[in-house]
Amino acid sequence: MKKINSICIIDDDTIMVYGIRKLLELVVDCDDITSYANGKLAFEGIQEKYKATAKAPDIIFLDINMPIMDGWQFLEKFIALPLQQKVRINIVTSSIDPVDKKNYERYTTKTEHIISYNNKPLRKTLIEEITKPA
């Protein structure tokens, strides 16, 4: 089982958050799994933790469509942070909008972080694949 220091789940769907947590329990060893219901809360939480520890989450699961601050707005602010580490950002969405796919492709060229685009629902084999640290 892989050991990961910190994972962050950003999704307003509590059932999806529960499902990701359950799948993570099967494939990784991680004591710090944090979840947020929107991008604003997540950005503030990650920024606060980074100021205290100089560490960001190793892996982020990011929904696109959320209230207050959506996934794209979060991503824009997150990649502007002066992080010393690469983060694996897994976009997790049920969207079939081609604009979302184009946004994903644009963000992969704007950052050194590793970004993947994954459609819901997630399966155990996909979680195993996308939980490799950046």
C-alpha positions in Angstrom: 0.0 0.0 0.0 1.3 3.4 -1.0 2.1 5.9 1.8 0.9 9.5 1.0 1.4 12.4 3.4 -1.7 14.5 2.6 -4.7 14.3 0.3 -7.3 17.0 -0.3 -10.8 16.3 -1.7 -12.7 19.4 -3.0 -16.2 18.5 -3.9 -19.7 19.7 -2.8 -21.2 16.3 -3.3 -21.0 14.6 0.1 -21.7 11.2 -1.4 -18.8 11.6 -3.9 -16.5 12.7 -1.0 -17.5 9.6 1.0 -16.9 7.4 -2.1 -13.4 8.8 -2.8 -12.5 8.4 0.9 -13.6 4.7 0.9 -11.7 4.0 -2.3 -8.6 5.7 -1.0 -8.7 3.5 2.1 -8.3 0.5 -0.2 -5.3 1.7 -2.1 -3.3 4.2 0.0 -2.0 4.8 3.5 -2.7 8.4 4.4 -3.5 9.9 7.8 -4.3 13.4 6.5 -7.3 13.4 4.1 -9.1 16.7 4.2 -12.2 17.6 2.3 -13.8 21.0 1.4 -17.3 21.7 -0.1 -16.0 24.5 -2.4 -12.9 26.0 -3.9 -12.9 29.0 -1.6 -12.8 27.0 1.6 -10.2 24.7 0.0 -7.9 27.5 -1.1 -8.1 29.1 2.3 -7.5 25.8 4.1 -4.5 24.8 1.9 -3.0 28.3 2.1 -3.3 28.3 5.9 -1.7 24.8 6.2 1.0 25.8 3.7 1.9 28.9 5.8 2.1 26.7 9.0 4.0 23.7 7.5 5.4 24.9 4.1 3.7 21.8 2.6 0.7 21.5 0.2 -1.3 18.3 -0.2 0.5 15.7 -2.3 -2.7 14.9 -4.2 -5.9 16.9 -4.8 -9.2 15.6 -6.1 -11.0 18.6 -7.6 -14.6 18.8 -8.8 -15.3 21.5 -11.4 -18.9 22.5 -10.7 -19.2 23.8 -7.2 -20.8 26.9 -5.5 -19.0 30.0 -4.3 -15.7 29.2 -6.1 -15.7 26.5 -8.8 -12.8 24.1 -9.7 -11.4 26.3 -12.4 -11.3 29.4 -10.1 -9.6 27.3 -7.4 -7.1 26.0 -9.9 -6.2 29.5 -11.1 -5.5 30.6 -7.6 -3.7 27.4 -6.6 -1.2 27.3 -9.4 -0.3 30.9 -8.6 0.9 29.9 -5.1 4.8 29.8 -4.8 4.9 26.1 -3.9 8.2 24.2 -3.9 6.6 20.9 -4.5 4.7 19.5 -7.4 1.1 18.4 -6.7 -1.0 15.8 -8.5 -4.3 17.4 -9.2 -7.0 15.0 -10.3 -10.0 16.8 -11.8 -13.0 14.7 -11.1 -16.2 15.6 -13.1 -19.4 14.4 -14.6 -19.2 17.2 -17.1 -19.3 16.4 -20.8 -18.9 20.0 -21.9 -16.0 20.3 -24.4 -15.2 23.7 -22.8 -14.2 21.9 -19.6 -11.9 19.6 -21.6 -10.3 22.6 -23.3 -9.8 24.4 -19.9 -8.1 21.2 -18.6 -5.7 21.2 -21.6 -5.0 24.9 -21.1 -4.1 24.4 -17.4 -1.8 21.5 -18.1 0.4 24.0 -20.1 0.2 26.7 -17.4 1.8 24.8 -14.5 4.4 22.3 -13.4 1.8 20.4 -11.3 0.5 17.2 -12.8 -3.1 17.5 -13.8 -5.4 14.7 -14.9 -9.0 14.8 -16.1 -11.2 12.0 -14.8 -14.9 11.3 -15.3 -17.2 10.3 -12.5 -17.8 7.7 -11.2 -14.3 6.8 -10.1 -13.3 3.2 -9.8 -10.7 1.5 -7.6 -8.3 0.8 -10.5 -8.4 4.5 -11.5 -7.8 5.6 -7.9 -4.7 3.3 -7.8 -3.4 5.0 -11.0 -4.1 8.6 -10.0 -2.7 8.5 -6.5 0.9 8.4 -7.4 2.7 11.4 -5.9 3.7 14.1 -8.5 
